[in-house]
Amino acid sequence: MQFAREQLGSDMILLNLVYTIGAVAVILVVLALGFIDTGLVRRKNVLDTWVQKIVAAVLAGGGTLVVGYGIWNWQFNQAFGLPHPLWQAIKDWWIGGQFQTHFGGMIDPRVLPEADLQQVFLVFFVTFSIGTLALIHTGAMERMKPAPLFTMAVIIGAVLSPLVAYFCWGPVGPLTNRGTHDFDGIFPLYIFAGTWVLVLSWRLRPRLGAFGPHRSGSTPAAHNVANVGIGVLLIMFALPFIALSSGFIIPGQGFFGISYTSSGWGIVLTNVFAAYVGGAISGAIIAYRRREPLWALLGPISGAVITGTMLDVGKPWYVLLIALLGPLVALATAALLRRLRIDEPKVVPLALGPGIVGALLCGFVAWGTKTGGYPGLRGAYALQHATITPWWQLAGIAVDVALAAIPCFLICLAFERTSGLRVTEEQELKGLDQTYWDVDNFGTEALDAAAPTNGASAEPDVVAPR
C-alpha cells in the first residue's frame, strides 16, 4: 500500500489500542446499566428490559455509524476551511464514504492524517451513542412501547447525539472553540440523556402505584437491589478507560483533553478515583441516615458525573470536594421530581442534576484555563486561543437541553396521537415479559397468586431513593 508506512506506524498501533479499549469499556457500561435495571425493575419485566436496552442501544450506535459521525466531523472541516463542510463531512464519513471503505494505509495522509486511528475513534464515538441510548432506556423502563423507543434511538444516534457533540464536545465546535468545556462526555451523554428522560418520563406518566396505591395493589417494587452493586462496580472499572480515551495523545508532546486542554494521564486517572471517593463518602452518609442503600451504591457514580467535565483540568483535592456534592445534588433533584410527580428516580437525579451543576462549577474552578483550537491553525482556530468561563458553560448547557427537550417532546406527541407511547394498563399489570415474549421469566404467576388481596403488594418494599 502506497501510504501504509506513514499511516500505520508503531505509534498509531499503540494509539489504536487505547481507543479500542475505551470503546469496549463503554459497552461494559451498557452491561452495567443492564444489571442496575435488572435489580430495580419488577420480576415480570426483566427479560423485556434486557431486550429493549440492547436493541435500542445498538440501533443508536448504528445511526452514528451510518451517518452521524460525519456531523461531529463537521467542526474540523469548518476549521480547515473546506467548502460545504457539513456535506463534505457526511460524504466522507457515512458508511459508504471514502473514509469508511478504505483501509487506513490506503488513504493519503494529506487527505486524512492518522486515518486508521480516526477510524478507530469512529467506533469509540459509536459506542458513546450506544451508551447514551442505554441510559435513556433506563429512565423509560416497564411502561414504554418498543416502537417509539427504537425510533428515538435511530434519530438520536444518527443526528442528535452527534450534533450535541459537535457543539459541546470537541476542540473546534461552535461552543467549545469559544470556551465551553467538557472532558468525559457529560454534555452529549449525561446532560442530554437526563433531559431526554425528564421529558419522556413526564409524557409517559408514572408507573402504576408509583405515587399512591393502585386498585390492583401493583407497585413498582424493585426486584433485587443488590444487582445495582454489580452494575456500579462494572461502571467504576470502565470509566477510567473511557476517560483516558476522551482526548488526544500526541507522541512526544503529551496528552490533551478533547478540547485541547493541556492535561496528563496521571492527573486524569487520579481525578477519576478522587471523584469515586468523594461520591462514595457523601452517598454512604445519606444512605445510612435515610436507610436507603441506593445512595451508597450509586454515590461513586454521582461523584464521577458531577466532576466529569473537569477531570482533565481539575486538581484531585477539589475534585474530591466537588464529588462530595454529587449525591446531595442527586438527592435534591429526586426530591424535586417527587414534588412534580415525575416517576424517574435514577437517570435524572444521577445524570441531569449533577451533570448541570458540575458543568457550571467547571466554569468557575477552571476559569481562565486555555482551551479550544487545533494544532497548526491560526486566528479563530489557533490552538488554545479560548478560555473556560462560566457563561460559555451555561451556553453549552442551554444548547444541550434544547437539543434534547424539543425533539423528545415532538416525538412523544407524534406517537401519543398515533400508535401510542405507553403500554396499556392491562399490559403493565400482566408484565412486559408475557406481553411481548409469552415468558413467565421469574415465576411471576406463582408470586401473583400468592399476593395479598387487601391492596398490598407481595413484592419487596420499594427501596428506590425517596
Secondary structure by P-SEA (a helix, b strand, c coil): cccccccccaaaaaaaaaaaaaaaaaaaaaaaaaaaaaaccccccaaaaaaaaaaaaaaaaaaaaacaaaaaaaaaaaaacccaaaaaaaaacccccccccccccccccccccaaaaaaaaaaaaaaaaaaaaaaaaaaccccccaaaaaaaaaaaaacaaaaaaacccccccccccccccccccccccaaaaaaaaaaaaaaaccccccccccccccccccccaaaaaaaaaaaaacaaaaaaacccccccbbbbccccccccaaaaaaaaaaaaaaaaaaaaaaaaaacccccccaaaaaaaaaaccccccccaaaaaaaaaaaaaaaaaaaaaaaaaccccccccccccaaaaaaaaaaaacccccbbbbbcccccccccccbbbcaaaaaaaaaaaaaacaaaaaaaaaaaaacccccccaaaaaaccccccccccccaaaaaaaacccccccccccccccc
